């Protein structure tokens, strides 16, 4: 077992800050990108572009939530269709039943989608596997029974500890979150659980608020003292971390994932700025000032025209012989502004690897288009999703491995018989694209007509999205139907022959009259 003397690794020491200065920028990025994806873009963008404060002081800022589309499209294509998890054995095998139970009871399909959505704007997602009650004992065990639980872990509370000299190799995952002892008080407790292969170390610290933002949220604490009596170490019996990291995509020199939003801040500011300026121009054109000839307006007792330019937006200029009534408008070059806006949006989508056809725009019409042609136009999006899928496939296989081992350890503690074998899973992901079933049937029919390059079983699995066991059952049913059809045809043939013979005999006709007699 790992040497427990290395627990904490210096991240949570008395006199240090929480969160550690090494992780402050990462957590701020999580929070900023979440605000942008939810539509609150000005508050975030003006931190990076202070000139926006002055630009929109007297103009209504219009934010366009393209980041939300970027994040949702990735999740839609990755987990919009439920993945299929197979133990590689029969449907009614104990191994497959365990996998199906883990998927169903943990609502893994929804959990995966939410993870992918958050991963797109954070760059990191974490799964946590544990054995216990879902509500930690609030409900009786008859209602909330003990079982293996797979859940999402908030990345803001995760602080990975890496090996020296290799920032891409994680030694431990420290999960730390502050808890306010009483409402409206300054008494806080920092709870820390450090996940190492084979055991979890629990610690608690007394902390004090250090930095509070304008919304009243504490952004940083000072660690004042450790509550020694709260120390606790628990062996998991599993030689793996129970926290599994899924980067959005990453490089080989850091454990941190890279999100899909941060790199587009400049374009997002430009697009929202352009829309805001266009709106300002259109608003001014909707209620322009009017120029009228001198002497048109009523005069007061002093002979002065009665008008208020700022309110009435009507004023006199020169006389009737030189000016005719007209509205005062400004050519804001709106056509060029709209073209610039369109180009900026196209550039953003191109950098985000989202083709217009994925949004139902551009050449998205499907009239006369095959599924294959749509896939070619979606190649950039497919490549992006495939990149994300590799990370999720690796993580989910580890999740199921840890979950099965944890379940077997729990059964061993309860002295229950192990009724299934530990088995690696196979995951079939949907591609999120509409299926051209006629085209697929034609392709497979052509391929299977001559020398087969794909088996009947594989064709049925791909066409109908069936598991290996379901495809076997479908093939067996097809054989039974074919045999029943053949028996029906044979019986009808014999009946027909019998009827013809009896008819010929009754009329006295010699059926051999046309034969040559030797």
N, C-alpha and C positions, 0 to 999 in steps of 0.2 A: 504493500500500500504506500501511497504517497506520504512523504514526511510532513506531518501536520504542523511542524514548527514553522513552516513557511506561510501559514495562514495569514491573511490580510495583505501581505506583500507591501506594506507601507502606504497603501491607499487610504486607510482609515486609522489615523493615529491622532492622539490627543494633541491639540494645537494646530492641526491641519484644517483645511477648508473643505466643505461639501457644498456642491460638487467640486471635485479636484480641478484646479486651473487647467489641467491637461484635457479636460472633457467639457469645459464651459462652451467653447465654440461649437462643438458637435451638438450639444443640447439646444443652444440658441438656433442653430440651423434647423433642427427638428421642429421647433416651435414656430419659427418664421415661415417655413415652407407649409406647415399645417394651416397657418392663417391665410396664406396665398391661395392654397387649394380650396379653402372654404370661402374665398371671395374677398377677404380683407387685405387687398394688395397695397393700398396707399400707405398704410401704417408701416409695412415692411419695406417697401421700395424707397420711401423717403429716408430710411436709415442709411441706405447705400447711395442715394442720390439726393442730397440735402436741397439742391436747387428746386426740387418738386414743391417744397414748402412755399417758396416765393411764387412759382409759376401758377399754382392753383389757389393762391390766397383769395382771389376774387372770381374764380372760375370753378364750376362744379366738376369734380373729378369723376370720370366714368371708367370704372375698371371692368375689363373683360376677362372672364374666368377661363382662359385657355389652359392654365395649369391643372384645373380640375378635369378637363377633357384628357390631357396627357396622362394623368394618373389613372383615371377610370378606364381608358382604352387598354392600357397595359393589363390591368386586372381582368377586364372583360375577356380579352383574348387568352389570358393565361388560365383563369379559373371560372370563366363564365359558363363553361360546360363542366359538369362534375367529372373529376378524374376517376378512373377505375383502378382499384387496388386488388391485386391478385397474389395469393400465396403460392401459386404455381401448382395447386392441387385441386381436387374436386370441390364442387360448390359446397357439398355437405361435409367436407372434411373438417376436423377440429381446428386445423390451422386457419382455414378460410373463415370459419365462424368467428375466431378470435379477431381477425383483421376486420371483418364486417362490423363486429361489435364496437371496436375502437373507433371506426369511422362514424357509425351511427350515433353512439352515445356522446361523442365529443363534437358532433355536428361539424365534422372536419371540412366539409365542402364550403360552408360559410366562413369558417375560421381561416381557410386558405385564401378565400377571396379578400377578406378584410386585411389579412397579412400582406397580400400583394398590392392592395390599394395604398396602404400605409408605407410599404416599402418603396413605392415609386417616389414619394416626396421626402421620406426620411433617408433612404439609402440602406437602412438596416431593419431587419425584423428578427424576432426571437420567439422560438417555441419553448415552452416549459413543460416537462413531463414530471408528474408527481403521483404518489399513491396516497389517497385519503378521501375525504368527503368534499364535495364541490363547494359547500358553504361552510367548511371548517368547523363543523360541530354545532352550528346554530340549530339545525334540524336533527331529529333523532335518526339513528342509523337505519331504522326500518324504512324511513322515507328517503334519506340521503345516505345510501350505502357506501361503504368503502370500495374504491375501485381505482383503476389507472385513469388519470385525468391528463388530457393534452389541452393546453391553453396558451394564449398569447401572453407574452411578457412585454410590458411597456419599455421600449428601448431607452427612454430618458432615465430609467432607474438601473440600467445595466452598465457596469464598468468592468470591461474585460482586462485581465492582467496577462501580459504576454511574456514569453521567454526572453531573456536577455540576448540581444543579438539577432532576434527574429521577431519583428513586429507583426508578422502574419500568423504566428503560432500562439494560440491562446492557451494559457496554463489554467486559468480559473475565470469564472464569471461571478463577479460580486453584484448582487442585487441589493440596492440600498435605497430606502425611501423614508422621508421624514413624516412623523405623525404628531399632530398637535394634541397635547394632553387634555386640554380643555378649550372649548370655544372661546375666542376673544382673549386668549392669554398668550404670553410669550414663552410658555413652557413647551419645549419640543423634544421628542425622542427620535433618534435615527436608528432604524432597524436595518441590520445588515445580515444577509445570508450569502455565504461564499460557497460556490459550487465547485468542488474538485472531483476528479474521477474517484469514485468510491465513497465519498463522504461529503457532508454539508456542515459548515461551521456557522453557528448563529451567534451574533453579537448585538448589543444595544449600547447607544451612546447618548449622553445629554448634549444637546446642541443649542446654539443661540442664533437668532436671525442677524445677519450682517448687512445684506443688501436687499432692499425692498423696492420693487418697481412702482410705476405710477398707478398700476391697477391694484396695488396692495398685495401683490404676490411676492413671497420671499424667493429671491433668486440665489442666494448663497448663505450658508450657515458656517459658524465656527464650531469645531468639535471640542467640547469643554472637558468631558470626562467619560470614562467607560463604566457601565454598570456591570461590575464583575460577576455578580450573582446570576446574571442573565446568560452567561456563557453556556453554550451547549453544542456538542458535536454529535452528529448522527451518521452512522454508516448506512449507505444505500445498498450495498451488496452488488452494485452495478459498476463495472470498470469504465464508465463513461460519465461525462458531465450530463446533468439532467437539463441543462440549458443548451439549446441548439441554435446557432446563428445562421441567418440567411441574408447575405448581402444582395442588394439590388444588382450590382456588378462591382467588381473590385480589381485592384492591382495586386502585384505579388509582394509589395513592400509595406502593406498595412492591412490590419484586420477590418478597418472601416469600409463600409460600402459607399458607393457613389450614387447620389439621387438623380432624378430626372428633371429637377426644377431649377436648382441653384445656378446652373450655367446659363440660364435664359433670362436672368434678371434684367439685363440691359435691353433686350428686345421687348420684354413685357412692359417696361417703363415707356419705351418708345411707342408701342402699340396703344397703350392706355392714354398716353399723352396725345397721340394723333386723334383718337376718338373724342377726347375731351375738347380739343380745339375745334374739331368739325362741329360738335354740338354747340359750342359757343357761337360759331359763325351762323349756324342755322337759327339759333335763338334770336340773334340780333336781326336777321333778315325777316323773321316772323313778325316783328313789330318795329319797322324802320321809321325814321323821322321823315317829315314831309316839308318840302320847300314850296312856298306860295309867293306870288308877286306882292310887291309893296302895295298896301292899301286894302288887302283882302280881309284882314282881321279887324274886329271892332276896336275903336280907340277909346281911351279913357278921357276924363275931363281935361287932361293936359295934352291930348292929341297923340299919346303914345299907344302903339298896338298892344292889345291885351293878350298875352300868351306866356306860357311857362314852358320853355324848351325842354327842360329835364322831365316834365310830367306830360305835357301835351304832345311833345315831339313835333311841333309845328312852328315854323318861324318864317319871317318875311325876308326876301332878298331883292334888292333893286326895285324895278317897277314892272308893270304889265308888258311893256314893249320889249323887254329883254328876257324875261323869265316866265315860263309856263309852269303850272302846278305839277309837281312830280315828287316821287319818293326818293329819299337819299339812301342809296344802297352801296355796298362795297363788294367788289369782286374778290372773294376770298380764295379763288383758284381751287374750288371744291373738287373739280374733276381730278386735278393732280393730287390733291390730298387723299382722295379715295384710292387712287392708283398706288400711292405710296403705302397706304394702310394695307391694301391687298397684298402687295409684295412683301411687307413685313410679316404678315400672317403666314404667307406661303413659306417664307424663310424659317419662321419659328417651327412650323410643322415639319419642314424638311429636316431641320436639326434635331427634332424630336423623333424622327423616323416614323411619322404618321402620315401616310398618303391621304390625299383628299377623298379617295374612294372609300376609305375606312370611316369617313364622317358623312357619307352619303352626298358628297359634293363633287364637283369636277365631272369626270367621266364615269360617274357612279351608276349610270343607267345600265340595267342588266339585260335590256332588250337585245337579243341576238348575241349575247356574251355567254361564253361557257364558263363553268367553274374554274377551269384551268387558266383562262385569260384573266379572271379576277384575281387568282392567286399570284399570277405574274405581276400584276399591278400592286399587289399587297406584299411584295417581296421584302421591302424594307421593314414593314411591321412584323412580318413573320420572323425575320432574322432577329429583331429586337426581342420578341417573345421567346424564341428559342434560346437566346442568351440567358434570359431570366429563368427559363425552365430548367436549365442545367443546375443552377444553384438550388432551386426548390426540390428537384428530384434527389439530389444528394442529401439535402436536409431532411426530407420526409422519410427517406430510407433509414436514416439515423434515428428519427423520431420513433418509427415503428420498431426498430431494433431495441432501443432503450425501453419502450413501453412493454414489449414482450418480456424482456429480462426482468423488469421491475415487477411485472405480474407474477412471474415464476418465483421470484424471491419472496413475494408476499404469500404465495401459496405454500412455499416451503416453510415459512414461519408458522403458518396455520396448520402445517402438517397435512396439507391436502395433496392428493395425487395429481401429478402433472399429466394432463390429458391431451397435450399437444406438444409438438416439437418446435423448437425455435427455427423460423424460416425467413429468409430474406424475401422481400416483396418485389413485385413488378408493378410499375405504374404506367397506365396508358392515359396520356393527356389528350384532351380535345384541342383542336387548333383554333376554335372560335370562328371559323369561316363557314358560310352556308354551303351545304353539300349539294352538288349537282348529281342526284341519284341516277338519272338516266345515263349521264356521261360515265359514271363509275361502273354501272352495270355493263355498259357497252365495252369498256376497257377490259374488265375482268372476263367477260364472255369471250372476247377475242383472244385473250391470253390463255384461257383454259381450253379453247377449241382444238388447238394443235398440241405441240409438245408443251406440257405445263411448265410455266416459269413461276407459278404461285399455286399453292395447294388450295383445294376447295375450302378447307377449314380456315386458312388465312384470309381467303377472300370474304368468307362470311363474317369473320371477326372484324375486318376493316369496314365492310359495307354496313353492318348492323350494329357495330360497337359492342360486340359480345365478348365475354371472357372465354378462355379456352374450354372450360367445362360446359358453358352454355352453347358454344359452337358444336361441341361433340354431341350434345343432346339434340341440337337442331339437325345435324347430319343424320342421326339415327332416326328421327321422325321422317325425314325426307326419304330414307330407304324404306321405311315401313309403308309410306304412301305409295311409293313406286311399286312395291311388291303387291299391295292391294289392288293397284290399278292394273297390273299385269294379270293377276288372277281374274279380275273382272273381264278383261279383254279375252282371255283364253276361254272362259265359260261361255261368252257370247258367241264365239266362233264355233264351239262344239254344238251349241243349240241351233245355230243356223244350218250347220251341216245335217243335223238330225232332221230338221224340218224339211230340207230339200229332198232327202232320201225318201221320207215317208210320202211326200207329194208325188214323186216320180213313180213309186211303187203303186200308188192308188190309181193312177191313170194308165197303168200298164205300159209305160214307156220304157224301152230298153235303153239304158244309159250307155251301152257299148255298141250301138248301131253304127257309130262312125268309125269303129275300129276295123282294121283289115283282118280278115279271117284267113289263116293259112291252112 
